[in-house]
Amino acid sequence: MLGRMRFRGVGLAFAVAGLVACSTGGSTLDLPRDTLGRAGIVLDQDDENRSVGLSRGGTVAVQLPSDAPGGYVWRVGESLDESVLKLASTGYRPPLGGGGELGRAVLTFEAVGPGSVTVRLSYGPPDDPLDVTREFSFVVSVT
């Protein structure tokens, strides 16, 4: 019985490792880390209007539902103060299953200097910034 339980645990560990490896879509979409290798903050659609604090060099990643293959993208609003926070990278994670599920757009921001900024994101076709179907915002304070 104990041997079978150990085998199941090993099998579960391999299954979880496989899912993690498949879901990251490559090293460019791994969860962010700060300059000391600590995990960064990750926000999703449930974190609308959340406030987060970062130190210089810290990161916050936003993962939002996206239909990138369908031509829709998340855009950063023009009011982003890049002396406080800059867009460090963007990427896309395809859905794990089928059936019309959306993938995830991943936008990673890096704290540059002290201050506070409201990040406003809009979702729509890339060629028409006025055509907005969804919005998402959050506040970052950098010390």
C-alpha positions as a Python dict, from the first residue, in 0.01 Angstrom:
ca = {
    (1, 'M'): (0, 0, 0),
    (2, 'L'): (277, 245, 95),
    (3, 'G'): (469, 163, -225),
    (4, 'R'): (158, 235, -433),
    (5, 'M'): (107, 568, -255),
    (6, 'R'): (469, 668, -328),
    (7, 'F'): (422, 576, -693),
    (8, 'R'): (106, 786, -717),
    (9, 'G'): (288, 1080, -558),
    (10, 'V'): (572, 1052, -809),
    (11, 'G'): (322, 1027, -1096),
    (12, 'L'): (141, 1337, -970),
    (13, 'A'): (469, 1526, -944),
    (14, 'F'): (553, 1439, -1306),
    (15, 'A'): (203, 1538, -1421),
    (16, 'V'): (225, 1874, -1243),
    (17, 'A'): (577, 1935, -1379),
    (18, 'G'): (451, 1854, -1728),
    (19, 'L'): (160, 2094, -1697),
    (20, 'V'): (385, 2371, -1571),
    (21, 'A'): (634, 2313, -1854),
    (22, 'C'): (356, 2320, -2115),
    (23, 'S'): (177, 2622, -1970),
    (24, 'T'): (474, 2856, -1957),
    (25, 'G'): (522, 2856, -2333),
    (26, 'G'): (894, 2923, -2299),
    (27, 'S'): (1127, 3119, -2082),
    (28, 'T'): (1004, 3460, -2200),
    (29, 'L'): (672, 3402, -2026),
    (30, 'D'): (797, 3263, -1697),
    (31, 'L'): (670, 3443, -1391),
    (32, 'P'): (871, 3756, -1321),
    (33, 'R'): (1151, 3771, -1066),
    (34, 'D'): (1317, 4074, -910),
    (35, 'T'): (1690, 4147, -918),
    (36, 'L'): (1741, 3915, -619),
    (37, 'G'): (1555, 3626, -785),
    (38, 'R'): (1240, 3663, -574),
    (39, 'A'): (906, 3603, -741),
    (40, 'G'): (736, 3919, -861),
    (41, 'I'): (373, 4014, -810),
    (42, 'V'): (120, 3860, -1050),
    (43, 'L'): (-222, 4017, -1111),
    (44, 'D'): (-517, 3875, -1303),
    (45, 'Q'): (-867, 3986, -1401),
    (46, 'D'): (-986, 3963, -1038),
    (47, 'D'): (-733, 4229, -934),
    (48, 'E'): (-899, 4524, -1111),
    (49, 'N'): (-804, 4855, -939),
    (50, 'R'): (-563, 4681, -699),
    (51, 'S'): (-275, 4883, -552),
    (52, 'V'): (67, 4723, -527),
    (53, 'G'): (398, 4842, -385),
    (54, 'L'): (733, 4774, -547),
    (55, 'S'): (1096, 4857, -485),
    (56, 'R'): (1312, 4978, -772),
    (57, 'G'): (1382, 4678, -998),
    (58, 'G'): (1072, 4490, -876),
    (59, 'T'): (819, 4354, -1122),
    (60, 'V'): (448, 4308, -1156),
    (61, 'A'): (300, 4085, -1424),
    (62, 'V'): (-58, 4112, -1545),
    (63, 'Q'): (-221, 3802, -1696),
    (64, 'L'): (-549, 3874, -1871),
    (65, 'P'): (-780, 3673, -2099),
    (66, 'S'): (-686, 3731, -2461),
    (67, 'D'): (-770, 3614, -2810),
    (68, 'A'): (-438, 3707, -2971),
    (69, 'P'): (-483, 3460, -3261),
    (70, 'G'): (-819, 3630, -3327),
    (71, 'G'): (-645, 3965, -3364),
    (72, 'Y'): (-719, 4130, -3028),
    (73, 'V'): (-446, 4267, -2801),
    (74, 'W'): (-404, 4439, -2464),
    (75, 'R'): (-257, 4791, -2498),
    (76, 'V'): (-93, 5014, -2238),
    (77, 'G'): (-251, 5358, -2205),
    (78, 'E'): (-51, 5661, -2311),
    (79, 'S'): (-44, 5806, -1960),
    (80, 'L'): (213, 5557, -1821),
    (81, 'D'): (491, 5752, -1647),
    (82, 'E'): (797, 5557, -1759),
    (83, 'S'): (1019, 5732, -1505),
    (84, 'V'): (828, 5528, -1243),
    (85, 'L'): (725, 5209, -1425),
    (86, 'K'): (808, 5068, -1767),
    (87, 'L'): (665, 4787, -1975),
    (88, 'A'): (944, 4527, -1963),
    (89, 'S'): (793, 4247, -2174),
    (90, 'T'): (477, 4111, -2332),
    (91, 'G'): (377, 3762, -2430),
    (92, 'Y'): (90, 3523, -2488),
    (93, 'R'): (3, 3189, -2330),
    (94, 'P'): (-230, 2976, -2541),
    (95, 'P'): (-522, 2804, -2367),
    (96, 'L'): (-449, 2464, -2215),
    (97, 'G'): (-770, 2310, -2346),
    (98, 'G'): (-992, 2349, -2647),
    (99, 'G'): (-1354, 2445, -2662),
    (100, 'G'): (-1325, 2816, -2727),
    (101, 'E'): (-1116, 2900, -2419),
    (102, 'L'): (-913, 3219, -2429),
    (103, 'G'): (-540, 3230, -2380),
    (104, 'R'): (-362, 3477, -2152),
    (105, 'A'): (-182, 3794, -2246),
    (106, 'V'): (112, 3850, -2011),
    (107, 'L'): (238, 4206, -1963),
    (108, 'T'): (530, 4248, -1724),
    (109, 'F'): (616, 4590, -1580),
    (110, 'E'): (937, 4689, -1402),
    (111, 'A'): (972, 4955, -1131),
    (112, 'V'): (1218, 5222, -1248),
    (113, 'G'): (1205, 5508, -998),
    (114, 'P'): (1010, 5642, -701),
    (115, 'G'): (652, 5757, -744),
    (116, 'S'): (302, 5632, -806),
    (117, 'V'): (134, 5554, -1136),
    (118, 'T'): (-204, 5423, -1248),
    (119, 'V'): (-164, 5168, -1526),
    (120, 'R'): (-454, 5161, -1769),
    (121, 'L'): (-484, 4875, -2015),
    (122, 'S'): (-735, 4845, -2299),
    (123, 'Y'): (-828, 4545, -2512),
    (124, 'G'): (-922, 4553, -2878),
    (125, 'P'): (-795, 4524, -3234),
    (126, 'P'): (-433, 4641, -3271),
    (127, 'D'): (-502, 4876, -3562),
    (128, 'D'): (-776, 5078, -3387),
    (129, 'P'): (-688, 5203, -3036),
    (130, 'L'): (-1031, 5366, -3005),
    (131, 'D'): (-1210, 5031, -3046),
    (132, 'V'): (-1201, 4909, -2685),
    (133, 'T'): (-1394, 4603, -2570),
    (134, 'R'): (-1241, 4567, -2220),
    (135, 'E'): (-1036, 4773, -1978),
    (136, 'F'): (-821, 4691, -1677),
    (137, 'S'): (-632, 4919, -1441),
    (138, 'F'): (-415, 4899, -1131),
    (139, 'V'): (-194, 5131, -925),
    (140, 'V'): (177, 5085, -857),
    (141, 'S'): (372, 5274, -592),
    (142, 'V'): (750, 5252, -619),
    (143, 'T'): (978, 5332, -325),
}
